Structure formats: structure tokens, C-alpha cells
Amino acid sequence: MRNKTIRHLSLVLALMLFAGVLAACNNGSGGSAQGSEQGGTSENKGDKVTLQFYMLGDAPKDLPVIESEINKLAEADLNVNVKFNYTSWTDWDQKYKLLLSSGQPIDLIFTADWTFYQSYAKKGAFLALDEMLPKAAPALKAHVPDDMWDAVKINDKIYTVPSTWIEYVTEGIAYREDLREKYNLPKPESLETLEAYLEGIKANEPNMIPIADSNANHTHGIRQLTSKLVNTAGQLPYGLDIMYDTPSTVTSYWGSAQHLEDLKTYKRWMDKGFFPKNVLNVKDTSNSLLQNGKAAVVLSGENPNKFNADVIKVQSTHPDWKLAYFPYPNAKGFAQPVHPIHNGFAIPRSSKNPEKALAFYEKLVTDKRYNWLTEYGVEGKNFEVDNGYYKMVGDAQTNGFPREGMNGWAWRNPEFMLYDKTFDDVLTMFEDLDKIKKPDIFTGFAEDWTPYQAEKAALEQVEKQYLYPLNVGLVADVEAGLNTFMEKAKQAGLEKIQSEYTKQWQEYLKSAGIQ
Amino acid sequence: MNTPMNTRTRTNTRLRDSEFTFMFQLISYSFIIILSIMCLLPFLLILSGSFSSNESIVRDGYHLFPTDFSLEGYKMVFKFPTQVLKAYGVTVFTTVVGTTLGLFLITMAGFVLQRKDFKYRNTFSFFIYFTTLFGGGLVPWYIMLANYFNLTDTYTVLIFPGLMTPFLIILMKNFIRSAVPDELVESAKIDGANDFRIYFSIVLKLAMPGIATVGLFLALGYWNDWFTSSLFINNPDMYQLQFYLYNTMNTITFIDQMAIGTGITLSQDVPTESTKMAMAIVVTGPILFLYPFVQRYFVKGLTIGAVKG
């Protein structure tokens, strides 16, 4: 009898111990996070709610300061609090998917074409904003031009608030201008002059590897020199060719005469020693190779912004060097500014307070106090305005909130924007590109690969195995290599993918009214 | 006549014996030496990389001895040690608490499940085995922890999911079954010990080698964990060490590969090659020095169970 009571007692004790440990951990550390979450879900505690705000990337050091400042403003204006959450860049795509599919309450989340805004919107992950906008955020509705609202529509509904700042992320060739002058080489502005430039570098600077490259990225660059593809970055999937002037004609680049010719060029370049032999395994970033004088040319991945960063870096470490830039749009004859869905914010379906969220987002974009706080930090502490230019206090190491430290690309407002003095060159470049501007007709297209998912995966394998070595000229017989690749790609289902993609593309052109 | 012949043969065999021993030692020593060099080389590369200037790494690659000696990598790491230290703290905390708590639960479970007088042991065992065959997958797991238990941004979420694994429970159960004879439990009972007394005074003492093994597994699991941080932790102060490092590296990859088309700019400072190497040294260093001292206890603990008198 006594034994039994003791057994019962000890069982209860053990359970309590276990529960106690868990509870202790919970309260000790996560109390605040949980408290705020409960605040966000319970409506009966007055009208005040906490909005859950999700951004990509890493939070800046001073985020708590900014958050409390913003909350002071938001509490007075809208009676809301905001919690800024960050996903970090590790597995962000997986986390993004989980955030949207798990149904946890999120009020605002970053969207872009590269986070698959189109397919999430199609699947119904976001709330349609059409009816909410005029009521909850009239100023925001007016701030964004109508053609931008139209451009982000999926199935005739608006699911994201686009950013109104127009930028170019077109690529170009970044090269060492000082070496070009020194050895009297031509400017690398076409395939021929580029080759001559590379030859000159190889002959005069034996320790340099002319092209900074990893994973055969240069092929995108070269294609932009030689073709007028519909996609800015020259990266059409599945080896397709769609020219900007004739968008409804879709042909296969893979296996074409042009493809063979390009591959022969790469082979010739490899034989001349323009790439390192282990180019498929290079782990250094192209920029660091250029910045440290290992390579003379970067062919892919240099948009005006990144090039500017390289210039600043080189000026501080090697003031005697000079870098120059040739934008690919100059070779193509047209430039496409980023599509409005390139940076935006959506309200997930799980949101408990969509109207409040939209009203808060309106403040973020249209109210200078909110906008400056979240883009540049606290004036005087994190930044100063010097002659109309942005000036960071201290340096990137000591400053807890560098320019756009919150990754607030989506709520940039051209009226309030402050630029660093060094950014002037980029703005000049943008002005030049403005002159040859044509609308982006590719990004509005949402590919649906469910009909050929298996084939797509198989094709990616084939590409890695048979096409990459061709791209860097590691196959002795290019023609036979290309034939093998085409054969394997067809076995993997290339034709099915291409015809299905073409069908979807042409349907999109029809619905968007593009000829 | 016979005697000297005999001695000669004997010396011959003795000689041959020592020759074999010598050969064996030669082969085994050279094998071990080559193997340890293979293990040491990558570490040496990291060490020398951490003392090289970044430019020399990018230009000439890694060398066994730094060509251009520099401390800039370490300077960068220790400029703001708070983040590294915080991550350290989190990892140490989760490892210690998780391992202790996990060991307690696993030994309890193992002890109970192997008791023949526990009527439902097969039912309970089945529940545990079942999860090794059929799991819910990532999304339900995430929903469970994030939405139902509300564990996002808590230390609990870093500890709780790793506390018990079916494999370790099975391991422990079998170990206790072999290490603690039923008769011992029975005689203890006759002497008036209750189940807790048996558990604390007999099972825990006899199962020491098993506890050492399971404890090692648990501790390594917690020390190397980055995935839970990646999914459930939004507050940078609560990142585990491995995740902190992993995330830093990933940011670099992201900037290089994704940022091309996205056009986004990241304003935070990107660590250079030498900083990455210095960070790796700072992070692995203490464990590296700790391991040889702790290891012998493991070896001792593990061999106790191997030889029975």
C-alpha cells in the first residue's frame, strides 16, 4: 500500500520535474517573444496589435534600437507594435517556404521574383490587396504608379506592394583599365576585342589568370555580348532562345550552330590559358579575384552597383589601379530596368491584421521619419546628411546600422532616398541606361514546372555532367561532346520541357498583350 | 651434435619472430603516420591560412606555411568578439543541459523498457520503433514546434527536439539488459530497494560505459547542431556556434551567386578568407585541446564493459 503511494508520488514528481525544466527554459529566455506573439493574436486587449514582419537576410546590430524607435512612432500613429524578424541567408528559401506553408501568423513578408512571388501568389499564399488598398492605405495606393500596380498583378489581382525606385541590375564586363592602357590593348567591348584584350593580358602578365570565373559563369556574359535575348541576365532556362524583338518565336540554343561556335570559342580560350584548369572548382568569388589582382576581367555577375563596390575597394587597397566597366546593354542596344515585382511586400494569408499591416507599410514607404529610420538608422548616431549625401558615422565595423542595413530594398522611396557620394557613378550609369530603356517583358512570366518536374531534375544532372566541361573547354572534341550532351539531354526529356515551356510562354504573351 | 642444431633453429625462429614484429611495427607505424598526416594536413592549411594575409591567399592559394604572415584575420575576429562569445555560450549551454537531461531521460526509458515485469514494455517499445520507420517529415515537424508549442526563439527548441532519439533508447535498453542481470534487480528488491533506488544505485553505476557512449553521441549532436537554429531562431543573440559560422559563410555565397540578378546590396562587412580561417581556429581550438584530455575517460568507460571477469 505504502509502496504504491510512493510509486505514484514519484511518478508525478518525475513528470513535474520534466515539465518544470521545460517551463523554466521557456520562461527564462523566450518569455518576451511569446508574450509579443500572444499580444498579436488577442484582439480583446484593446486595439493594440503586434505585427510580425519578415525580412530576408541578417539583422543589423542596432535593430533593437530601431525597432523601439519605430514602435514609439507606430504606437502613437496606428496603435500597433512591430516585430522585425529575419530569416538569415542560410536555407532562406526553405525557411521562406515553411513560413508561408505552416500558417503561423505573419503580417508582412518580403517578395520578389527570385523568391518566387509569382508562383506563391498563384497558389494563394498571399492576400489580394485590391479592395484593401484604397481603404487602409490610400497614400500608398497613390504613391505607386498605376502601371506598376498592373505589372505585379497575378490572375488580375494585386498581391504585393512594389518598390517604386527604379534600378538596373544588368550585367557588364569589369576590367583592369590601367593594364589596358599600359599594354595598349583594345577596349573589351565585343567578342573580338575581348579576346584581343585577354590575349594581351596573358602575354604581358604571366602570373595573372585573365578571366575571374567560377562554375563557368562566363557563358552568361558571352551570350549577352552576342545575342539580344529577352532576359536581362541572358539566363534563359533549358537552353532556349527568345529574342527581344520577336518574343513569340522560341528556338533552341542548345545544339544550334551558334552554340557549337560558342563552345569552340571557350575551348580556344581554355587552350590559350584564359581560365584556370580547375575552373569548375574555384571557390573564390570573382570580385575578390579582381580586387586582389589575380584576374583582369570579370565577365558575369557585375551589375553597376557591384562594380561600384569593387571600385571603392580597389581605391583603398591599390590606388594605382584603375577599373573600367562595359555594360552589356550597350552591346545589345537596349536595357531593361528591374520589373516592379523585383522588390515588394506581401501580406500572407495567415495574417491576423491585414489592414493594420498595410497601414503600417504605408507609413514605412510614405512617412519620412519611418523611412529614414529603417533605411539609414538614427540620424546623428548611425548617419549624417552631408550636403545632401548620406554619410556613415564611423565605419562598417563600428556602425551598428549601415546604409540599408535592414535590407529594406522594398520600401525605398525615391523622394526620400539618400545616396553615398560614391554612388554618383552608379546613378550616372543608370542615366545612360535610361536612354536605351525598354520594358522588361520576361519577369512577369511565371513558369509552372509541375508538368515536367522529373525531367527538369534529370536535365540538371545531365547539364552538370556533360555541358559544364564543354563550357570551360575541357572536352577535346567539342562537336562530339555537344552531340553526346544533346543525346543525353533528349533522353532526359529536353524536348518535352522545351515544348511545355514554349506553350506557357506563348500563353503568357497572349494574356499580357505582347506581340 | 643435436644441441647446437637445436639452439640454432631456436635462435632462427626467434630472429624470424622479431623480424616479423619489426615488419609489423614498420607497416603499422608508417600506416598510422601517413593517416595522421592526412588528418593533420587540412588542419595545418587552416592554421596557416589564418595567419596569412588575405591577398596572398587569393593570389597564391593556401600554403602549409604562411607566405605572407599577418594577423589581420584574428584582428577582425576579435574586434567584435561578443557575437562569437554569445554563440559559444549558447552552444555550451545547450550541450550541457541537453546532454544531462537527455541522458537522464534515455537511461530512465532504457531501464523501464527492459524490465520484464513492466507489462506494457512491448507497446511502448513499438511506439518508439515506429517513429524510426515512419516520420512526419519536415513541414509537420516545423508546424508542431513553431505553431503548437510556440517554441520559436526559445532555448527549449534548441534542446527539446534532440533530447531522445529512438536509436539511443534502443541502444541504452539493450545495454542495460546485458549489463544488469535480472537476478541483481531481484535480489536488490528482496533487500528492500525500490525502483528508484535500483535505478540510481545499481543501473546507473553498471551502465556507465553505455552512458559514456550515449552521452558522447548526445553531446556531439548538440555541439554540431545548426539546423534547429536555422529554422527556429530569429534572434542573432541565440544562434548556435555552428550556425553562426555556417551563416557567415552562406552570406558570402549568397552575395556572390544570388545577388547578381537580384541586384540587392548587402551592407554588412564580408569576412575575408583569412578571417574565415581565423574564425574556424577560434571555434574549434578549445574543443581540440579539450578532446585529448576527455578522450581517455571515454576509452576507459567504453572498455569497462568489454572485458568481463
Chai-1 contact restraints between the chains, C-beta under 6 A:
chainA,res_idxA,chainB,res_idxB,connection_type,confidence,min_distance_angstrom,max_distance_angstrom,comment,restraint_id
A,L22,B,T156,contact,1.0,0.0,6.0,A-B,restraint_1
A,C25,B,Y155,contact,1.0,0.0,6.0,A-B,restraint_2
A,C25,B,T156,contact,1.0,0.0,6.0,A-B,restraint_3
A,N26,B,T154,contact,1.0,0.0,6.0,A-B,restraint_4
A,N26,B,T156,contact,1.0,0.0,6.0,A-B,restraint_5
A,S29,B,T154,contact,1.0,0.0,6.0,A-B,restraint_6
A,S29,B,Y155,contact,1.0,0.0,6.0,A-B,restraint_7
A,G30,B,D153,contact,1.0,0.0,6.0,A-B,restraint_8
A,G30,B,T154,contact,1.0,0.0,6.0,A-B,restraint_9
A,A33,B,D153,contact,1.0,0.0,6.0,A-B,restraint_10
A,Q34,B,N150,contact,1.0,0.0,6.0,A-B,restraint_11
A,A59,B,P236,contact,1.0,0.0,6.0,A-B,restraint_12
A,N85,B,N234,contact,1.0,0.0,6.0,A-B,restraint_13
A,Y86,B,N234,contact,1.0,0.0,6.0,A-B,restraint_14
A,S88,B,N247,contact,1.0,0.0,6.0,A-B,restraint_15
A,W89,B,N250,contact,1.0,0.0,6.0,A-B,restraint_16
A,W89,B,T251,contact,1.0,0.0,6.0,A-B,restraint_17
A,W89,B,F254,contact,1.0,0.0,6.0,A-B,restraint_18
A,T90,B,S230,contact,1.0,0.0,6.0,A-B,restraint_19
A,T90,B,Y246,contact,1.0,0.0,6.0,A-B,restraint_20
A,T90,B,N247,contact,1.0,0.0,6.0,A-B,restraint_21
A,T90,B,N250,contact,1.0,0.0,6.0,A-B,restraint_22
A,D91,B,S230,contact,1.0,0.0,6.0,A-B,restraint_23
A,L98,B,Y142,contact,1.0,0.0,6.0,A-B,restraint_24
A,S102,B,Y142,contact,1.0,0.0,6.0,A-B,restraint_25
A,S102,B,I143,contact,1.0,0.0,6.0,A-B,restraint_26
A,S102,B,A146,contact,1.0,0.0,6.0,A-B,restraint_27
A,Q104,B,A146,contact,1.0,0.0,6.0,A-B,restraint_28
A,Q104,B,N147,contact,1.0,0.0,6.0,A-B,restraint_29
A,W114,B,T262,contact,1.0,0.0,6.0,A-B,restraint_30
A,V169,B,G263,contact,1.0,0.0,6.0,A-B,restraint_31
A,A233,B,G261,contact,1.0,0.0,6.0,A-B,restraint_32
A,D284,B,V58,contact,1.0,0.0,6.0,A-B,restraint_33
A,T285,B,D256,contact,1.0,0.0,6.0,A-B,restraint_34
A,S288,B,V58,contact,1.0,0.0,6.0,A-B,restraint_35
A,N292,B,E55,contact,1.0,0.0,6.0,A-B,restraint_36
A,N292,B,V58,contact,1.0,0.0,6.0,A-B,restraint_37
A,N292,B,R59,contact,1.0,0.0,6.0,A-B,restraint_38
A,K294,B,V58,contact,1.0,0.0,6.0,A-B,restraint_39
A,K294,B,R59,contact,1.0,0.0,6.0,A-B,restraint_40
A,G301,B,I260,contact,1.0,0.0,6.0,A-B,restraint_41
A,N303,B,G263,contact,1.0,0.0,6.0,A-B,restraint_42
A,N305,B,T265,contact,1.0,0.0,6.0,A-B,restraint_43
A,A396,B,D269,contact,1.0,0.0,6.0,A-B,restraint_44
A,P402,B,S267,contact,1.0,0.0,6.0,A-B,restraint_45
A,R403,B,S267,contact,1.0,0.0,6.0,A-B,restraint_46
A,E404,B,S267,contact,1.0,0.0,6.0,A-B,restraint_47
A,G405,B,S267,contact,1.0,0.0,6.0,A-B,restraint_48
A,W409,B,I264,contact,1.0,0.0,6.0,A-B,restraint_49
